[in-house]
Amino acid sequence: MYALSEGKANIVRFLLSRGACFGRTTADARTAGCGDGAVEERAATSGGGQNTQRQQGAQQSSFSGQTESRTDSELATQLELFINSRQRSSAVRECCERERVIAQLELEDLRQFSDEQRDTIRKLEQQLEKLRSNSKNDEEKKAEMAEHKDAVLCIASPKMHGLTPQNRWDSAACHEALMLFGNDQLIVQHFDEGKRFAFCSVFAESPIPITDNGIFYYEVKILEKNGELSIGLATKQMPLHKCVGLYDGTYAYASTGRFLGYAVECRRCHWHERPIIEGKPWLDVGDVVGCGVDLANRKIIYTINGRRLDTANLVVTSAEYLFPCVSLWYPGTIIEANFEPIFKFNI
């Protein structure tokens, strides 16, 4: 609007300078001036309207920009809130998943622990039942042994004159490859791996009593068996590396089902030239073998698991003192002796 009014003023000044206004009066000039002013006023009014429109447009544009700016800001805020919400939801889900996995693992551990506890309880119950059973069996066995002992003392006391109830294995008459166990020295084990395929012997401390009545008797239980063994009677002249029954003046029951050392018509052992009687029961782990002498007639006695074997013509002829003796052939064999009057065989 300002540029348009100044242009008209320049035109008026140009006309006045050239005298182009001589036929006009001052009023006309004024009228013309007024007309020009009206035109200028109309132009100004028109320009003002345009300016107002521009201002309104600018205001609308500014308002629209502000609105758009506010809308963008709100959208950004909402987007940020949405993203944060998603992140929180994701974190919550991850946390829940971790807790679920942990709970599952804890449940599995608890189940495993519960199973282990049940197994332990079951084993303990089995052990307790076994102990109760063993205790009951022990009580029954003690009662039976007490009755047996009373019967032996009351009825068979004459026969007990030949027993040696305090006897035990002699550590001074024991092969170096054998080991004695227990305070009573009744258990013998062959342990020396360097003494393979060689007999190792041990003697008892007390010999058969010198008397004309009664019965001498002892028993041996085979706890472990890893080769041949012999159970019998021997003189102290027999070396510890020899086998009872295969040495002169000794007698034995061999685990291979043979009676050794008796002066009867029978096959002789081809490497020791000693008489042997075959066809007897073989011995194994758990067997209880008895060896004794009827002191009245010097007849030998052999038993297995409480049953007496046929030894009708077998007698002891040695004039020397005879000692209980066992010979073990191979490492790992273990035996336990019993010199008490309570035996598997009822003498």
ABEGO torsion letter per residue (X at the ends): XAAAAAAAAAAAAAAAAAGAAAABBAAAAAAAAAAAAAAAAAAAAAAAAAAAAAAAAAAAAAAAAAAAAAAAAAAAAAAAAAAAAAAAAAAAAAAAAAAAAAAAAAAAAAAAAAAAAAAAAAAAAAAAAAAAAAAAAAAAAAAAAAAAAAAAAAAAAAAAAABBAABBBBAABBBAABBBBEAAGABBBBABAAABGBBBBBBBABBBBBBABEBBBBBBBBABBBEBBBBBBBBAABBAABBBGABBGBBBBBAAGBBBGBBBBBBBBAAAGBBBBBGBBBBBBGBBBBBBBBAAAGBBBBBBGGBBBBAAABBBABABBBBBBBBBABBGBBBBBBABABBABBX
